[in-house]
């Protein structure tokens, strides 16, 4: 604190010209430090939102610009980056304002409906609100990046006895590497059908980002609908068995050391079986006795006949036959005798038999169904896989290198900024000290040159002018006349002062002998 006080005193003790020089120098160095800190701010940017639509990007950018938040648009305007420390706070603030809207406005747009809207505008607004809400809900799924929903309501008319129900189309954009199975598609279809009045599930079509039909398009009551459903069940069963067996083999053989393919034959018919059975040993139902003179007593007994009816209904989708094919790679090891070379060793018969037994138990192999199973041990061509792995490793190394480079530049820029600030402080201190020393030397020169300046006019035969106010205090105490020894001593002092500080002595003499305005 004392240092700052002394620094302030030195600054205010400077002349006006030197104060201006200090301020100009401070502004120049501050600008240099600011320019040096620009890379630091550029490297400290983190994506706030990515893959925004043009409308959402414009709204987010306008909001950030109005709030004075520094941001940048990258990736063709689809990504908004902001300083890392502000990401969480900005997401909360923007979510309070309903940004980004992603797939458009939802039911909140009905709150903005002006008075006096026509019936047609009200219907269109409700339709857009339903589409926006459904798109938001579907877009919140884990493997869905975004969704668009289009709903068509039938036109009401009193002249039509029957009308088709509502229809809907959904376009899904999946996240990179993500897939969607039949159960998830069924969930999306029933979600849309349940949210719209008079909308049946068979009237909902689902497409992916490439325009491929994922669900809908045909009536499930017809032949094509049943065929598609059965084909989807067959694919799901095959995929399930393959993933189950592959996961088992990858556990002890290694990743990519085995390939499993399954083909499932399913019953595509609805089977109804009805059987009736009778029990001859049924309970006694009635008994009748008659008597005659000749025959005597006669008994007639009626027994209840046991009767049962059983009906069995088998839905399509049962596995009728299973085909499983397994290909297993051998063991590849580095050849110690030849560095850089690798040797291939086939699997033993015991290993292949153990693998066959494990896979059969995993997929549910049945000899009663006459399932077929085939297993082979072949050498895999790993050139393409090794190339992909090498490229992945190289890409990862490049990403790490780029990240490290950015971190180094960030640290270097921060260190340079700190050094620039330290340099400014040191430069100011030195400049102020030098300026203070110069002012002190000027004062000393005035004090030392005062007697000589008083005697100089007399020595050259000039009339001594009135001393300036700065020297009155020096000459006021001289009550005795100036002697020759005093003049010699003053001249020597003046010469010494001029040698040490010629500029200061020149200014003093200029002020001393400058003609004064009358």
The 8 nearest C-alpha neighbors of each residue, nearest first, counted from 0:
[[1, 3, 2, 4, 5, 6, 7, 8],
 [2, 0, 4, 3, 5, 6, 7, 8],
 [1, 3, 5, 0, 4, 6, 7, 428],
 [4, 2, 6, 0, 1, 5, 7, 8],
 [3, 5, 1, 7, 6, 2, 8, 0],
 [6, 4, 8, 2, 7, 3, 9, 1],
 [5, 7, 3, 9, 4, 8, 2, 10],
 [6, 8, 4, 10, 5, 9, 3, 11],
 [9, 7, 5, 11, 10, 6, 12, 4],
 [8, 10, 12, 6, 7, 11, 5, 431],
 [11, 9, 7, 8, 12, 13, 6, 431],
 [12, 10, 8, 13, 9, 7, 18, 14],
 [11, 13, 9, 10, 8, 14, 435, 7],
 [14, 12, 11, 10, 17, 18, 15, 9],
 [13, 15, 17, 16, 18, 12, 11, 19],
 [14, 16, 18, 17, 19, 13, 20, 11],
 [17, 15, 19, 18, 14, 20, 13, 21],
 [18, 16, 20, 19, 14, 15, 13, 21],
 [17, 19, 15, 21, 20, 16, 13, 14],
 [20, 18, 22, 16, 17, 21, 23, 15],
 [19, 21, 17, 23, 18, 22, 24, 16],
 [20, 22, 18, 24, 19, 23, 25, 17],
 [21, 23, 25, 19, 24, 20, 26, 18],
 [24, 22, 26, 20, 25, 21, 19, 27],
 [23, 25, 27, 21, 22, 26, 20, 28],
 [24, 26, 22, 28, 23, 27, 29, 21],
 [25, 27, 29, 23, 24, 28, 30, 22],
 [28, 26, 24, 30, 25, 29, 23, 31],
 [27, 29, 31, 25, 30, 26, 24, 32],
 [30, 28, 32, 26, 31, 27, 25, 33],
 [29, 31, 33, 27, 28, 32, 34, 26],
 [30, 32, 28, 34, 29, 33, 35, 27],
 [33, 31, 35, 29, 30, 34, 416, 419],
 [34, 32, 30, 36, 35, 31, 29, 37],
 [35, 33, 31, 37, 36, 32, 30, 38],
 [34, 36, 32, 33, 37, 31, 416, 38],
 [35, 37, 33, 39, 34, 38, 32, 416],
 [36, 38, 40, 39, 34, 35, 41, 33],
 [39, 37, 41, 40, 36, 42, 35, 412],
 [40, 38, 36, 42, 37, 409, 41, 412],
 [39, 41, 43, 37, 38, 42, 36, 44],
 [40, 42, 38, 39, 43, 44, 37, 82],
 [43, 41, 39, 40, 44, 38, 409, 405],
 [42, 44, 40, 41, 82, 83, 39, 45],
 [43, 45, 82, 81, 42, 83, 80, 41],
 [44, 46, 83, 80, 81, 82, 47, 43],
 [47, 45, 80, 48, 79, 81, 78, 49],
 [46, 48, 80, 79, 86, 81, 45, 49],
 [49, 47, 79, 46, 78, 51, 50, 80],
 [48, 50, 78, 51, 77, 79, 46, 47],
 [51, 49, 77, 78, 52, 48, 74, 76],
 [52, 50, 77, 49, 56, 55, 53, 78],
 [51, 53, 55, 54, 56, 77, 50, 101],
 [54, 52, 56, 55, 57, 51, 77, 76],
 [53, 55, 57, 52, 56, 58, 51, 59],
 [54, 56, 58, 52, 57, 99, 53, 51],
 [57, 55, 53, 59, 54, 58, 51, 60],
 [56, 58, 60, 54, 55, 59, 61, 53],
 [59, 57, 55, 61, 60, 56, 62, 54],
 [58, 60, 62, 56, 61, 57, 55, 63],
 [61, 59, 57, 63, 62, 58, 64, 56],
 [60, 62, 64, 58, 59, 63, 57, 65],
 [63, 61, 59, 65, 60, 64, 58, 66],
 [64, 62, 66, 68, 60, 65, 61, 67],
 [65, 63, 61, 67, 66, 62, 68, 60],
 [64, 66, 62, 63, 67, 61, 68, 60],
 [67, 65, 63, 64, 68, 62, 61, 69],
 [66, 68, 64, 65, 63, 69, 62, 70],
 [67, 69, 63, 66, 64, 70, 65, 81],
 [70, 68, 81, 67, 71, 63, 64, 82],
 [71, 69, 81, 80, 68, 79, 72, 63],
 [70, 72, 80, 79, 73, 81, 69, 78],
 [73, 71, 79, 76, 78, 80, 70, 77],
 [72, 74, 78, 76, 75, 71, 79, 77],
 [75, 73, 76, 77, 78, 72, 50, 49],
 [74, 76, 73, 77, 72, 78, 50, 53],
 [75, 77, 72, 73, 74, 78, 56, 53],
 [76, 78, 50, 51, 74, 75, 49, 56],
 [79, 77, 49, 73, 48, 76, 74, 72],
 [78, 80, 72, 47, 48, 46, 71, 73],
 [81, 79, 46, 45, 47, 71, 70, 44],
 [80, 82, 70, 44, 45, 47, 83, 69],
 [83, 81, 44, 43, 85, 84, 45, 86],
 [84, 82, 45, 85, 86, 44, 43, 81],
 [83, 85, 82, 86, 87, 88, 81, 43],
 [84, 86, 83, 88, 82, 87, 89, 81],
 [87, 85, 89, 83, 88, 84, 47, 90],
 [88, 86, 90, 89, 85, 91, 84, 83],
 [87, 89, 91, 85, 90, 86, 92, 84],
 [90, 88, 92, 86, 91, 87, 93, 85],
 [91, 89, 93, 87, 92, 88, 94, 86],
 [92, 90, 94, 88, 89, 93, 95, 87],
 [93, 91, 89, 95, 90, 94, 88, 96],
 [92, 94, 96, 98, 90, 95, 91, 89],
 [95, 93, 97, 91, 96, 98, 92, 90],
 [94, 96, 92, 93, 97, 91, 98, 90],
 [95, 97, 93, 94, 98, 92, 99, 91],
 [98, 96, 94, 95, 100, 99, 93, 104],
 [99, 97, 100, 93, 94, 96, 59, 55],
 [98, 100, 101, 55, 97, 59, 94, 93],
 [99, 101, 98, 103, 102, 97, 104, 55],
 [102, 100, 99, 103, 55, 52, 51, 135],
 [103, 101, 100, 134, 131, 135, 147, 104],
 [104, 102, 100, 131, 101, 105, 134, 135],
 [103, 105, 131, 108, 100, 128, 107, 106],
 [106, 104, 128, 131, 132, 107, 108, 129],
 [105, 107, 128, 108, 109, 132, 129, 104],
 [108, 106, 109, 105, 110, 104, 111, 128],
 [107, 109, 106, 110, 111, 105, 104, 128],
 [110, 108, 107, 112, 111, 106, 124, 125],
 [111, 109, 108, 107, 112, 106, 113, 105],
 [112, 110, 109, 108, 113, 107, 114, 106],
 [111, 113, 109, 110, 114, 108, 116, 121],
 [114, 112, 111, 116, 115, 110, 109, 121],
 [115, 113, 116, 112, 117, 111, 121, 110],
 [114, 116, 117, 113, 112, 118, 120, 121],
 [117, 115, 114, 120, 113, 121, 118, 112],
 [116, 118, 120, 119, 121, 115, 122, 114],
 [117, 119, 121, 120, 122, 116, 123, 115],
 [118, 120, 122, 117, 121, 123, 116, 124],
 [121, 119, 123, 117, 122, 118, 124, 116],
 [120, 122, 124, 118, 119, 123, 125, 117],
 [121, 123, 125, 119, 120, 124, 126, 118],
 [122, 124, 126, 120, 125, 121, 127, 119],
 [125, 123, 121, 127, 126, 122, 120, 128],
 [126, 124, 128, 122, 123, 127, 121, 129],
 [125, 127, 123, 129, 124, 128, 122, 130],
 [126, 128, 130, 124, 125, 129, 131, 123],
 [127, 129, 105, 106, 125, 131, 126, 130],
 [130, 128, 132, 126, 131, 127, 133, 125],
 [131, 129, 127, 133, 148, 128, 132, 149],
 [132, 130, 105, 134, 128, 104, 103, 129],
 [131, 133, 105, 135, 129, 134, 130, 128],
 [132, 134, 136, 130, 135, 131, 137, 129],
 [135, 133, 131, 146, 137, 147, 132, 136],
 [136, 134, 138, 132, 133, 137, 131, 139],
 [135, 137, 133, 139, 138, 134, 132, 140],
 [136, 138, 134, 139, 135, 140, 133, 146],
 [137, 139, 145, 135, 146, 140, 136, 143],
 [138, 140, 136, 137, 135, 141, 143, 144],
 [141, 139, 143, 138, 137, 142, 136, 144],
 [140, 142, 143, 139, 144, 138, 174, 177],
 [141, 143, 177, 174, 140, 173, 144, 178],
 [144, 142, 173, 140, 138, 174, 145, 141],
 [143, 145, 174, 173, 172, 138, 142, 146],
 [146, 144, 138, 172, 143, 171, 173, 147],
 [145, 147, 171, 134, 138, 170, 172, 137],
 [146, 148, 170, 134, 169, 102, 171, 149],
 [149, 147, 169, 130, 134, 168, 150, 170],
 [148, 150, 168, 167, 130, 169, 151, 147],
 [151, 149, 167, 166, 152, 148, 168, 130],
 [152, 150, 166, 165, 167, 153, 149, 126],
 [151, 153, 165, 154, 150, 166, 164, 126],
 [154, 152, 165, 155, 164, 151, 163, 162],
 [155, 153, 156, 152, 162, 151, 163, 165],
 [154, 156, 153, 157, 162, 159, 152, 158],
 [155, 157, 158, 159, 154, 160, 162, 153],
 [156, 158, 159, 155, 160, 161, 154, 162],
 [159, 157, 156, 160, 155, 161, 162, 154],
 [160, 158, 157, 161, 156, 162, 155, 154],
 [159, 161, 158, 162, 157, 156, 155, 163],
 [162, 160, 159, 163, 158, 164, 156, 157],
 [163, 161, 164, 159, 160, 153, 155, 154],
 [162, 164, 165, 153, 161, 166, 197, 152],
 [165, 163, 197, 198, 153, 162, 166, 199],
 [164, 166, 152, 198, 151, 153, 197, 163],
 [165, 167, 202, 151, 150, 203, 198, 164],
 [168, 166, 150, 203, 149, 151, 204, 202],
 [167, 169, 204, 149, 203, 148, 205, 150],
 [170, 168, 148, 205, 147, 206, 204, 171],
 [169, 171, 206, 147, 207, 146, 205, 148],
 [172, 170, 146, 207, 208, 173, 206, 145],
 [171, 173, 208, 145, 144, 207, 143, 146],
 [174, 172, 143, 144, 142, 171, 177, 175],
 [173, 175, 144, 177, 142, 143, 176, 172],
 [176, 174, 177, 173, 144, 142, 178, 172],
 [175, 177, 174, 178, 173, 142, 179, 143],
 [176, 178, 174, 175, 142, 173, 179, 143],
 [179, 177, 180, 176, 142, 173, 174, 175],
 [178, 180, 183, 184, 181, 177, 142, 173],
 [179, 181, 183, 182, 184, 178, 235, 185],
 [180, 182, 184, 183, 185, 179, 231, 235],
 [183, 181, 185, 184, 180, 186, 179, 187],
 [182, 184, 186, 185, 181, 180, 179, 187],
 [185, 183, 181, 187, 186, 182, 188, 180],
 [184, 186, 182, 188, 183, 187, 181, 189],
 [185, 187, 183, 189, 184, 188, 190, 182],
 [188, 186, 190, 184, 185, 189, 183, 191],
 [187, 189, 185, 191, 190, 186, 200, 203],
 [188, 190, 192, 186, 191, 187, 193, 200],
 [191, 189, 187, 193, 188, 192, 186, 194],
 [190, 192, 194, 188, 189, 193, 187, 195],
 [193, 191, 189, 198, 200, 190, 194, 199],
 [192, 194, 190, 191, 195, 189, 198, 196],
 [193, 195, 191, 192, 190, 196, 133, 129],
 [196, 194, 198, 192, 193, 197, 191, 165],
 [195, 197, 198, 194, 165, 193, 192, 164],
 [198, 196, 164, 165, 195, 199, 192, 152],
 [199, 197, 165, 192, 196, 195, 164, 166],
 [200, 198, 202, 201, 192, 197, 203, 164],
 [199, 201, 202, 192, 203, 189, 188, 198],
 [200, 202, 199, 203, 218, 215, 219, 217],
 [201, 203, 166, 200, 199, 167, 204, 198],
 [204, 202, 167, 200, 201, 215, 168, 166],
 [203, 205, 215, 168, 214, 216, 169, 167],
 [204, 206, 169, 214, 213, 168, 170, 212],
 [207, 205, 212, 170, 213, 211, 210, 169],
 [206, 208, 171, 210, 209, 170, 211, 172],
 [207, 209, 172, 210, 171, 170, 206, 173],
 [210, 208, 207, 211, 206, 172, 212, 171],
 [209, 211, 207, 208, 206, 212, 170, 213],
 [212, 210, 206, 207, 209, 213, 208, 205],
 [211, 213, 206, 214, 205, 210, 207, 204],
 [214, 212, 206, 205, 211, 207, 215, 184],
 [215, 213, 205, 204, 212, 216, 184, 206],
 [216, 214, 204, 217, 203, 201, 205, 202],
 [215, 217, 204, 214, 218, 202, 203, 201],
 [218, 216, 215, 224, 219, 223, 201, 221],
 [217, 219, 220, 224, 201, 221, 216, 223],
 [218, 220, 224, 221, 225, 217, 201, 223],
 [221, 219, 218, 224, 222, 225, 223, 217],
 [222, 220, 224, 219, 223, 218, 225, 217],
 [221, 223, 225, 224, 226, 220, 219, 218],
 [224, 222, 226, 225, 221, 227, 217, 219],
 [223, 225, 219, 227, 221, 226, 218, 222],
 [224, 226, 228, 222, 227, 223, 219, 229],
 [225, 227, 223, 229, 224, 228, 230, 222],
 [228, 226, 230, 224, 229, 225, 231, 223],
 [227, 229, 225, 231, 226, 230, 224, 232],
 [228, 230, 232, 226, 231, 227, 225, 233],
 [231, 229, 233, 227, 232, 228, 226, 234],
 [230, 232, 228, 234, 229, 233, 227, 235],
 [233, 231, 229, 235, 230, 234, 236, 228],
 [232, 234, 230, 236, 231, 235, 229, 237],
 [235, 233, 237, 231, 236, 232, 238, 230],
 [234, 236, 238, 232, 233, 237, 239, 231],
 [237, 235, 239, 233, 234, 238, 232, 240],
 [236, 238, 234, 240, 239, 261, 235, 262],
 [239, 237, 235, 241, 236, 240, 234, 242],
 [238, 240, 236, 242, 237, 241, 235, 243],
 [241, 239, 243, 237, 242, 238, 362, 244],
 [242, 240, 238, 244, 243, 239, 259, 260],
 [243, 241, 245, 239, 240, 244, 246, 238],
 [242, 244, 240, 246, 241, 245, 239, 247],
 [245, 243, 247, 241, 246, 242, 358, 240],
 [246, 244, 242, 248, 247, 243, 241, 249],
 [245, 247, 249, 243, 244, 248, 242, 250],
 [246, 248, 244, 245, 250, 249, 243, 251],
 [249, 247, 245, 250, 246, 252, 251, 244],
 [250, 248, 253, 254, 246, 252, 247, 251],
 [249, 251, 248, 247, 252, 253, 246, 254],
 [250, 252, 249, 253, 248, 247, 254, 246],
 [253, 251, 249, 248, 256, 250, 254, 257],
 [254, 252, 249, 256, 251, 250, 255, 248],
 [253, 255, 249, 256, 252, 250, 257, 248],
 [254, 256, 257, 253, 249, 258, 252, 328],
 [255, 257, 328, 254, 253, 252, 327, 249],
 [258, 256, 327, 255, 326, 328, 248, 259],
 [257, 259, 326, 325, 327, 260, 245, 256],
 [260, 258, 325, 241, 324, 245, 257, 326],
 [261, 259, 324, 241, 323, 325, 258, 262],
 [260, 262, 323, 237, 322, 241, 324, 263],
 [263, 261, 322, 237, 321, 323, 264, 260],
 [262, 264, 321, 320, 237, 265, 233, 322],
 [263, 265, 320, 319, 318, 321, 262, 266],
 [266, 264, 318, 319, 316, 317, 267, 263],
 [265, 267, 315, 316, 317, 268, 319, 318],
 [266, 268, 315, 265, 316, 269, 229, 226],
 [269, 267, 315, 266, 270, 314, 313, 316],
 [268, 270, 314, 315, 313, 271, 267, 312],
 [271, 269, 313, 312, 268, 272, 314, 311],
 [270, 272, 312, 311, 313, 269, 273, 310],
 [273, 271, 311, 310, 312, 270, 274, 309],
 [272, 274, 310, 309, 311, 271, 308, 275],
 [273, 275, 309, 308, 310, 272, 276, 307],
 [276, 274, 308, 307, 309, 306, 277, 273],
 [275, 277, 307, 306, 308, 274, 278, 305],
 [278, 276, 306, 305, 279, 304, 307, 275],
 [277, 279, 305, 280, 304, 281, 306, 276],
 [280, 278, 281, 304, 277, 305, 303, 302],
 [281, 279, 278, 282, 304, 305, 302, 303],
 [280, 282, 303, 304, 279, 305, 278, 302],
 [281, 283, 303, 302, 284, 280, 304, 305],
 [284, 282, 302, 303, 285, 301, 281, 300],
 [283, 285, 302, 303, 301, 282, 286, 300],
 [286, 284, 301, 300, 283, 287, 302, 299],
 [285, 287, 300, 299, 301, 288, 298, 284],
 [288, 286, 299, 298, 300, 289, 285, 297],
 [289, 287, 298, 297, 299, 296, 286, 290],
 [288, 290, 297, 296, 298, 287, 291, 295],
 [291, 289, 296, 295, 297, 288, 294, 292],
 [292, 290, 295, 294, 293, 296, 289, 297],
 [293, 291, 295, 294, 290, 296, 289, 297],
 [292, 294, 291, 295, 290, 296, 297, 289],
 [295, 293, 291, 292, 296, 290, 297, 289],
 [294, 296, 291, 290, 293, 292, 297, 289],
 [295, 297, 290, 289, 291, 294, 288, 298],
 [298, 296, 289, 288, 290, 295, 299, 294],
 [297, 299, 288, 287, 289, 300, 296, 286],
 [298, 300, 287, 286, 288, 297, 301, 289],
 [299, 301, 286, 285, 287, 298, 302, 283],
 [302, 300, 285, 284, 286, 283, 299, 303],
 [303, 301, 283, 284, 282, 281, 304, 300],
 [304, 302, 281, 282, 284, 283, 305, 301],
 [303, 305, 281, 279, 278, 306, 302, 277],
 [306, 304, 278, 277, 281, 303, 279, 307],
 [305, 307, 277, 276, 304, 278, 275, 308],
 [306, 308, 276, 275, 277, 309, 305, 274],
 [307, 309, 275, 274, 276, 310, 306, 273],
 [310, 308, 274, 273, 275, 311, 307, 272],
 [309, 311, 273, 272, 274, 312, 271, 308],
 [312, 310, 272, 271, 273, 313, 309, 270],
 [311, 313, 271, 270, 272, 314, 310, 269],
 [314, 312, 270, 269, 271, 311, 315, 268],
 [313, 315, 269, 312, 316, 270, 268, 317],
 [316, 314, 267, 266, 268, 269, 317, 313],
 [315, 317, 265, 266, 318, 267, 314, 229],
 [316, 318, 265, 266, 315, 319, 314, 313],
 [319, 317, 265, 320, 264, 316, 266, 263],
 [318, 320, 265, 264, 266, 317, 368, 321],
 [321, 319, 264, 370, 318, 368, 263, 322],
 [320, 322, 370, 263, 262, 264, 371, 323],
 [323, 321, 371, 262, 261, 370, 372, 263],
 [322, 324, 261, 372, 260, 373, 371, 262],
 [325, 323, 373, 260, 374, 259, 372, 261],
 [326, 324, 374, 259, 258, 373, 375, 327],
 [325, 327, 375, 258, 257, 374, 376, 259],
 [328, 326, 257, 376, 256, 375, 377, 325],
 [327, 329, 256, 378, 377, 379, 376, 257],
 [330, 328, 345, 346, 344, 378, 331, 327],
 [329, 331, 344, 343, 345, 332, 328, 346],
 [332, 330, 343, 342, 344, 341, 329, 333],
 [333, 331, 342, 341, 334, 330, 343, 344],
 [332, 334, 341, 340, 335, 342, 331, 339],
 [333, 335, 341, 337, 336, 340, 342, 338],
 [334, 336, 337, 338, 333, 340, 339, 341],
 [335, 337, 334, 338, 340, 333, 339, 341],
 [338, 336, 334, 335, 340, 339, 341, 333],
 [339, 337, 340, 335, 334, 336, 333, 341],
 [338, 340, 337, 341, 333, 334, 335, 336],
 [341, 339, 334, 338, 337, 333, 342, 335],
 [342, 340, 333, 334, 332, 331, 339, 343],
 [341, 343, 332, 331, 334, 333, 344, 340],
 [342, 344, 331, 330, 329, 332, 345, 341],
 [343, 345, 330, 329, 331, 346, 342, 332],
 [346, 344, 329, 330, 347, 343, 376, 377],
 [347, 345, 329, 350, 351, 348, 344, 376],
 [346, 348, 350, 349, 351, 345, 352, 344],
 [347, 349, 351, 350, 352, 346, 353, 345],
 [348, 350, 352, 347, 351, 353, 346, 354],
 [351, 349, 353, 347, 348, 352, 354, 346],
 [350, 352, 354, 348, 353, 349, 355, 347],
 [353, 351, 355, 349, 350, 354, 348, 356],
 [354, 352, 350, 356, 355, 351, 349, 357],
 [353, 355, 351, 357, 352, 356, 350, 358],
 [356, 354, 352, 358, 353, 357, 351, 359],
 [355, 357, 353, 359, 354, 358, 352, 360],
 [356, 358, 354, 360, 359, 355, 361, 353],
 [359, 357, 361, 355, 360, 356, 244, 354],
 [360, 358, 364, 356, 361, 362, 357, 363],
 [359, 361, 363, 357, 358, 362, 356, 364],
 [360, 362, 358, 359, 363, 357, 244, 243],
 [363, 361, 359, 240, 360, 364, 358, 244],
 [364, 362, 360, 361, 359, 365, 358, 240],
 [363, 365, 359, 362, 360, 370, 366, 321],
 [366, 364, 367, 368, 370, 363, 369, 321],
 [365, 367, 369, 368, 370, 364, 371, 320],
 [368, 366, 369, 365, 370, 364, 320, 319],
 [369, 367, 366, 370, 365, 320, 319, 321],
 [368, 370, 366, 367, 371, 365, 320, 321],
 [371, 369, 321, 368, 320, 366, 365, 322],
 [370, 372, 322, 323, 321, 369, 373, 364],
 [371, 373, 323, 324, 322, 370, 374, 359],
 [372, 374, 324, 325, 323, 375, 371, 322],
 [373, 375, 325, 326, 324, 372, 355, 376],
 [376, 374, 326, 327, 377, 325, 373, 351],
 [375, 377, 327, 328, 326, 329, 346, 345],
 [378, 376, 328, 379, 375, 327, 329, 326],
 [377, 379, 328, 329, 380, 376, 343, 345],
 [380, 378, 328, 381, 377, 329, 256, 327],
 [379, 381, 382, 378, 383, 384, 385, 328],
 [382, 380, 384, 383, 379, 385, 386, 378],
 [383, 381, 385, 384, 380, 386, 387, 379],
 [384, 382, 386, 385, 381, 387, 380, 388],
 [383, 385, 381, 387, 386, 382, 388, 380],
 [386, 384, 388, 382, 387, 383, 381, 389],
 [385, 387, 383, 389, 384, 388, 382, 390],
 [386, 388, 390, 384, 389, 385, 391, 383],
 [387, 389, 385, 391, 386, 390, 392, 384],
 [390, 388, 386, 392, 391, 387, 385, 393],
 [389, 391, 393, 387, 388, 392, 394, 386],
 [392, 390, 388, 394, 389, 393, 395, 387],
 [391, 393, 389, 395, 390, 394, 396, 388],
 [394, 392, 390, 396, 391, 395, 389, 397],
 [395, 393, 397, 391, 396, 392, 390, 398],
 [394, 396, 398, 392, 397, 393, 391, 399],
 [395, 397, 393, 399, 394, 398, 400, 392],
 [398, 396, 400, 394, 395, 399, 401, 393],
 [399, 397, 395, 401, 400, 396, 402, 394],
 [398, 400, 402, 396, 397, 401, 403, 395],
 [401, 399, 397, 403, 398, 402, 396, 404],
 [400, 402, 404, 398, 403, 399, 397, 405],
 [403, 401, 399, 405, 404, 400, 398, 406],
 [402, 404, 406, 400, 401, 405, 399, 407],
 [405, 403, 401, 407, 402, 406, 400, 408],
 [404, 406, 408, 402, 403, 407, 409, 401],
 [405, 407, 409, 403, 404, 408, 410, 402],
 [406, 408, 404, 410, 409, 405, 411, 403],
 [409, 407, 411, 405, 406, 410, 412, 404],
 [408, 410, 406, 412, 407, 39, 411, 405],
 [411, 409, 413, 407, 412, 408, 414, 406],
 [412, 410, 408, 414, 413, 409, 407, 415],
 [411, 413, 415, 409, 410, 414, 408, 39],
 [412, 414, 416, 410, 415, 411, 417, 409],
 [415, 413, 417, 411, 416, 412, 410, 418],
 [416, 414, 412, 418, 413, 417, 411, 419],
 [415, 417, 419, 413, 414, 418, 32, 412],
 [416, 418, 414, 420, 419, 415, 413, 421],
 [419, 417, 421, 415, 420, 416, 422, 414],
 [420, 418, 422, 416, 417, 421, 415, 32],
 [419, 421, 423, 417, 422, 418, 416, 424],
 [422, 420, 418, 424, 423, 419, 425, 417],
 [421, 423, 419, 425, 420, 424, 426, 418],
 [424, 422, 426, 420, 421, 425, 427, 419],
 [423, 425, 421, 427, 426, 422, 428, 420],
 [426, 424, 428, 422, 427, 423, 429, 421],
 [427, 425, 423, 429, 424, 428, 422, 430],
 [428, 426, 430, 424, 425, 429, 431, 423],
 [427, 429, 425, 431, 426, 430, 432, 424],
 [430, 428, 432, 426, 431, 427, 433, 425],
 [429, 431, 427, 433, 432, 428, 426, 434],
 [432, 430, 434, 428, 433, 429, 435, 427],
 [431, 433, 435, 429, 434, 430, 428, 436],
 [434, 432, 436, 430, 435, 431, 429, 437],
 [433, 435, 431, 437, 432, 436, 430, 438],
 [434, 436, 432, 438, 437, 433, 431, 439],
 [437, 435, 439, 433, 434, 438, 432, 440],
 [438, 436, 440, 434, 439, 435, 433, 441],
 [437, 439, 441, 435, 440, 436, 434, 442],
 [440, 438, 436, 442, 441, 437, 435, 443],
 [439, 441, 443, 437, 442, 438, 444, 436],
 [442, 440, 503, 438, 444, 439, 443, 437],
 [441, 443, 445, 439, 444, 440, 446, 438],
 [444, 442, 440, 446, 445, 441, 447, 439],
 [443, 445, 441, 447, 442, 446, 496, 448],
 [444, 446, 442, 448, 443, 447, 449, 441],
 [445, 447, 443, 444, 449, 448, 442, 473],
 [448, 446, 444, 445, 449, 443, 492, 493],
 [447, 449, 493, 445, 451, 446, 450, 444],
 [448, 450, 452, 446, 451, 447, 445, 453],
 [451, 449, 453, 452, 489, 448, 454, 447],
 [452, 450, 489, 454, 448, 453, 490, 449],
 [451, 453, 455, 449, 450, 454, 448, 456],
 [452, 454, 450, 451, 455, 449, 456, 463],
 [455, 453, 451, 452, 457, 456, 458, 450],
 [454, 456, 452, 458, 457, 453, 451, 459],
 [457, 455, 461, 459, 463, 458, 454, 460],
 [456, 458, 460, 459, 454, 455, 461, 462],
 [459, 457, 455, 456, 460, 454, 461, 486],
 [458, 460, 456, 457, 461, 455, 454, 462],
 [459, 461, 457, 458, 456, 462, 455, 463],
 [462, 460, 456, 457, 459, 463, 458, 455],
 [461, 463, 456, 464, 457, 460, 459, 465],
 [464, 462, 456, 461, 465, 457, 453, 454],
 [465, 463, 466, 462, 512, 511, 456, 461],
 [464, 466, 467, 463, 511, 471, 468, 462],
 [467, 465, 470, 471, 464, 468, 511, 469],
 [466, 468, 469, 470, 471, 465, 511, 510],
 [467, 469, 471, 470, 466, 472, 465, 473],
 [468, 470, 467, 471, 472, 473, 466, 445],
 [471, 469, 473, 472, 468, 467, 466, 474],
 [472, 470, 468, 474, 473, 475, 469, 466],
 [473, 471, 475, 470, 474, 469, 476, 468],
 [472, 474, 470, 471, 475, 476, 446, 449],
 [475, 473, 471, 477, 476, 472, 470, 449],
 [476, 474, 472, 477, 471, 473, 478, 470],
 [475, 477, 474, 478, 473, 472, 471, 479],
 [478, 476, 474, 475, 479, 480, 473, 481],
 [479, 477, 476, 480, 475, 474, 481, 473],
 [478, 480, 477, 481, 482, 476, 474, 475],
 [481, 479, 482, 478, 477, 485, 483, 454],
 [480, 482, 485, 479, 483, 486, 454, 484],
 [483, 481, 485, 484, 480, 486, 487, 479],
 [482, 484, 486, 485, 487, 481, 488, 454],
 [485, 483, 487, 486, 482, 488, 481, 489],
 [484, 486, 488, 482, 483, 487, 489, 481],
 [485, 487, 489, 483, 484, 488, 490, 451],
 [488, 486, 490, 484, 489, 485, 491, 483],
 [487, 489, 485, 491, 486, 490, 484, 492],
 [490, 488, 451, 492, 486, 491, 487, 450],
 [489, 491, 493, 487, 451, 492, 488, 486],
 [492, 490, 494, 488, 493, 489, 487, 495],
 [491, 493, 489, 495, 490, 494, 496, 447],
 [492, 494, 490, 448, 496, 491, 495, 489],
 [495, 493, 497, 491, 496, 492, 498, 490],
 [496, 494, 498, 492, 497, 493, 491, 499],
 [495, 497, 493, 499, 498, 494, 444, 500],
 [498, 496, 501, 494, 500, 495, 499, 504],
 [499, 497, 495, 496, 500, 501, 494, 493],
 [500, 498, 496, 497, 501, 495, 494, 440],
 [499, 501, 497, 503, 502, 498, 496, 504],
 [500, 502, 497, 504, 503, 498, 505, 499],
 [503, 501, 505, 500, 504, 506, 497, 441],
 [502, 504, 441, 506, 505, 500, 501, 507],
 [505, 503, 507, 501, 506, 502, 497, 444],
 [506, 504, 502, 508, 503, 507, 509, 501],
 [505, 507, 509, 503, 504, 508, 510, 502],
 [508, 506, 504, 510, 509, 505, 511, 503],
 [509, 507, 511, 505, 510, 506, 512, 504],
 [510, 508, 506, 511, 507, 512, 513, 505],
 [509, 511, 507, 508, 513, 512, 506, 467],
 [512, 510, 508, 509, 513, 507, 467, 466],
 [511, 513, 509, 510, 508, 514, 464, 515],
 [512, 514, 510, 509, 511, 515, 508, 516],
 [515, 513, 512, 516, 511, 510, 517, 509],
 [516, 514, 517, 513, 512, 510, 464, 511],
 [515, 517, 514, 513, 512, 510, 464, 465],
 [516, 515, 514, 513, 465, 464, 512, 467]]
